[in-house]
Amino acid sequence: MDSPSHVPVLLDRVVALLAPSLQDEGSVMVDATLGLGGHTEAVLTRCALTRVVGIDRDPDALELARQRLAGFGDRFTGVHAVYDELPDLLHEQGLDAVDAVLFDLGVSSMQLDVRERGFAYSEDAPLDMRMDGSTGPTAADVLNTYSAKELTRVLREYGEERYAGRIAAAIVRQREHAPFTTSARLVELLYAEIPAPARRTGGHPAKRTFQALRMEVNDELAVLRRAIPAAIDAIRVGGRVVVESYHSLEDRLVKQAFTAVTRSEAPPDLPVVPEELQPAFRLVTRGAERASADEIATNPRAASVRLRAIERIKDTRGAAA
């Protein structure tokens, strides 16, 4: 198996956004998407009073992160879980509230760099794509069992693929002769079904389909839809939620959740807003921040990142805060 590596996107900016919430003794951050631990390592290094609870659904990534962060001792705790399990996880850790939650969404180099995981389209590999390889349906299962209508929905919604219906019909046609098992055959189909002019723009023609399959296999949007409100609820006053998104649907979901808790409930013409109508959070970033051209040149994954952050400024958690 290849040795994976990972370059965290917007690392310095992310740590700068988190640091103000992590200056007190006993402060706690949840890294909801631990990966190989790059963000957590930077936080533990630069915020000396903080401890981090790191979550990952990928047991291989979790083990590598534990090895990397072993030198921080009990300042780091790794947990095998999906990040929408945050409320139960905090309860198990004896935490009523935390000071920061970080999400770095999407697929990491941990998955992309290891051929056997089947996330990458550049090499022939089993069509797996599960972030936790011990459970759930694979990408091959999706390709071989979904109807043409269901496949079209997945490719259109999660991959924003113009030729979703055409690709889905071809998949259903071809699997009647033999099931899909590896990525090379799927890539060959995509080259055949996507017209040549379209193949010459927008990156690799398999990119959108592979992204869509990965998001479906791991139920990523549904998990995120549960996890963001849970993270917001878990934050104490002065604490922050920081999210890096790489897909328009993810970013839209995050933006909507953040807007909901930073918007005043008072009528717009009210001269003085009563305390009870003031929002519990404030936006820390103005809109979505992007990576610089220099960072994108050295780390292409940064090209699609959207970074957003909010801070709790009002206690609406009652005694739990």
N, C-alpha and C positions, 0 to 999 in steps of 0.2 A: 504494500500500500504506500502511495506517495505521502510525503511529509507535508502537511498543510501549513500555510502561513496566512497572515491577515494584517492588512494595514487599515487601522480604524480611520474612518472618514471624519474630517473636521475635528480631530482629536483635541487640539488646543482650545478651540472655541467651545466645544462641549464641556470640557473641564472648567473653563472660565464661567460658563453658565451655571454649573453645579456648585462650584466652590463657595459662593456666598451662603449657601444653606448648610454647609458642612464644616463650619468653623468651631463648633462647640464640642466639648468633651462628650463622648457617647453618641454623637450624631450617627445616623444610619442611612445608607443609600441602598436601594434595590436596583441592581443591574438586571433588568428583566430579560435581556437578550445577551447573556454573558459571552457566548462564542468562545474565542480563545483568550479572553480576559484582557484585551488591550486597553479598553476604557477603564476597567476596574483597576488595573495596574497603575494607570496614570492618576486616578483619583486617590488611591491608597498612598501613592508616593507624595502627592502634592497637598493632600488634606490629612495631616498626621493624626488628627483626633477622631477620624471617621472609621467606621467598619462597614463592610459591604456584604450584603446577601446577594449572591449571584444565581440566577435561574437560567437553566437551559434544558430544552427537551431532548437535545442530542447528547447521549451518554459519552460518546467519544470526545466531543468538544469539552464537555464538563471535566473529564479526566485530565485532558491536556491543560485546561485552565487551572485545575487544582495543583498540578505540578508546577506550573508557571508562577502561581501565587503563594506557594508553600512558605516562602520566606516571610510573609506577612503574618504568619501564625493565626491566632484566633480573630484577627481583624477581618478575615475573609471566611465566609461560609458558602459552600456550593450546594445547590439543591437541584435535583432532577425533577423538573416539572414544566408544564406549559404556563406561560405567563398570565393567562386568564385565571389561574388558580391562586392569584396573589392574596386574596383575603384569607383563604385557608392556610397558606404558607406563613403569612404574618402571625396568625394565631398560633401556629405550631412553633414559631420562633419566639413567642412571648412578647410580640410587639403590637401595641395598640395603634401606633402611628409611626411614620418615618419622615426623614428630612428631604429625601430626593428619590425619584424614580426615573431611570433612564431606559429608553427603548431605542435600539438601533435595528430597524426592521429589515425584512427581506432575507435573502440568502447570504451567507457569509462565505469567505474563502475556505473555511473549514469544509463546507460542502462542495464548493466548486472545484477545489484543488485535488480532491480525492476521487479518482476516476470511478471507482466501484460504487459511488453513491448515486451516479446517474443524473446529476444535476446539469452537467455541462454538455453542450451539443458538439463540441470540437473533437471529441473522441467517442468511439463506439463503446458503449457501456450498458449494463442492465438498466432498464427503465424503472428505477426505484423512486427517487426524489423524496423519500420520507426523511424528515429531520430527526425523528426518532425511529430508527430502523427496526425496532422491536415490535411495532404495533401499527395497525391500520392498513388501508389499501395502498397499493403502489401506483405509479403513473401507468404502468402496464395494465393494471386492473381497470383504470379509468378508460384507457384507450380501447380495451377489449370488451367492456361491458356497457358503457354509456351509449344511449341512443344517439342518432345523428343530431337530434334537437338538443339534447343535453350537452353534447360536445360543442355544438355551435355556441351555446350560451357561455360555456366556460371560456372558449377561445376569444369570443367577442368581449365578454365582460372583464376578464382578468388579463387578457393579452392585448385587448384593443386591436384585434386582428381583422383587417378589412375582408379577408378571404375566408373567414371562419366557416361559413356554410359549405364552401367548396372543399376546404380541407377536411371537415367532418364527414362529408359524403365519401371522400376518397378513403378515409380511415375505415369507415364501415364496410366499404367495398373490399378493401384489401384484407381485412381481418377474416373475411369469409374463407379465404384460401389458407391463411396461417395467422396465428395471433402475433401481436407486436410484443417483442421481448427486449430488444436493444435499441439504442438511440440512432444508429446509423440508418436503419430502414425508415425511421420516422423522418429523419433529416432528408433522405432521398425523396420521400413523398412530398415534403414541403417544397423542395426545389422544383419538383414537377408541377405542383399545383399553383404556386405563386408565380404570376407572370414575370417575365424577365425585367421589364422596366421597374416593377415594384421591388424586385430583388436587389436592384442597384442602389436603393436608397433605404435609409432607416436601419442600418446595421445588418447583422446576419439574419437571413430569412427565418431561421429557427428560433430566434430570440424570443419572440412574442408567444409562440406556442409553448416553449419550454417554461417560460415564466407563468403562463396560465395553468399548465399542468401542476407545477410546483405549488401554486397558491391553492388550487383545488385539493390536492393530496393532503396538504397540511392545514386546510380549513382556515387559512390565515386571516381573512377579513372578519369572519365570525369571531375568532379568538380575539382579534384586536378590538372589535366592537364591545366585547365584554371587559377587556383588560384596561382600556383607557379610563372609563368611569371608576373602575376599582382603584386605579392608581391615584386619580384625583381625590377620591374619598379617603385614601390612606395618608395624605400629606397633612402635616401639622403646619401651623402658622409660620411663615418664613421659609417653608419648604417649596421645592420646585419639581415639576414634571418636565422632562426634556425628551423630545422625540425626533429621531431622524427617520424620514420616510423616503422610499425610492419608487413609489408607484402612485399615480394620481388618485386612485381610489383610497389608498391608505391615507394620503395627505388630506384628502377631502374629509375623511372620517375624523381625523385628528383636529383639523381646523374647526369642524362643526362642534366637537366636544369642548374645545377650548373657548370658542365664541360663546357657547351656552353658559359657561361659568364666569366669564369676564364681562358679561353684559349686564348693565343695571336694569332692574325691574321697574324703575321709576318712569313716569310719563316724561317725554323729552322736554316739555315746557316747564317742568318743576324747577323753581329757582334754587332750592336747597333739597338735596336728596337725603331722606331720613336714613339712619344707620341700617334699619332692617331691609331697606331696598337697595343698598349698595352691594356690588358684587363681592363674592368671597375670594376671587382671584384677579390678578392683573397679568396682562401680556408682557413678557420679558423681551421677546423678539418682536420686531415690527414686521408683520407678515411672515413669510417663510424665507429664511436665509439660505444662500446657495454657496457652493464651494468656489474658490477662485480658479482662474484659468491655470495657474501654476499647479495647484493641487490636482486638478483634473488631468493635467499632462502626466503627472507622476503616478496617479491612482485613478484610472478611468472609471472605477465604480462610483466616484464622487460626482460624476456628471449629472446624475438624476436626483441627487439628494435634496430634500427640503427639511430644514431644521426649524422647529418651533419649541417655545418654552413658555410656561406660565408659573406664577408664584402665588401661594395662598397668602392673602393679606387680612383675612377675617376668619375667626373661629366659628365654623358652623358644624363642627363635629361633636359638640357637647363635651361630656366628660372624657371621651376617648382621646381628645387632642391633648 
